[in-house]
Amino acid sequence: MMKYVFGGLIVVSVIIGFVRGDAAAVSNAAISSCADAVTLCLTLCGIICLWSGIMRVAQSSGLTESVAKVLSPLLKKLFKGISSKGEAMQFIVLNITANLLGLGNASTPFGIAAMRALENEEKSGERATDNMILFVVLNTASLQLIPTTAAALRLQHGSAAPMEILPAVWAVSAVNVILTVGAAKILAALSRKKSARML
């Protein structure tokens, strides 16, 4: 769906540019934007590769297991019915850890693996379970301690202090997590009550 939206925006922009007689400006913008996009991708690629490597070292060294032990009491309360030592929980911890470091792109493979492990452990079939929905919500509205990607973008665009956004990021992401996880839990409880009434 989004490919059609973005494709439509590009087509409409080009048409409007030509209608207004700004064909030269449109072509110049396209060329310069392509160069800027490649530069940005290379900058982000280096940062993501660095932190993805650090995450892999953390996984191999057992650091993620230590983080899992710290997060275990909270995660047990959030994700009810799954094993705290299972594969699903391990991938959930890796995903949360990557998100805490602001590595949204690096957390994606862990998120996919966690969903597959949840599907196997809960034998959900084609229907998403409450834990799967909660995980998607928690992954999307993640708490970020170090906004690595945002800081890299600010640095790329000339910010003298790319990490000065930390207090705002902490406040916004904390409120975001609390509200979205709360909403997911409330809606799951309402859904269970509705199902119980129908039975």
Beta strands, then each sheet from edge to edge (+ up, - down):
end
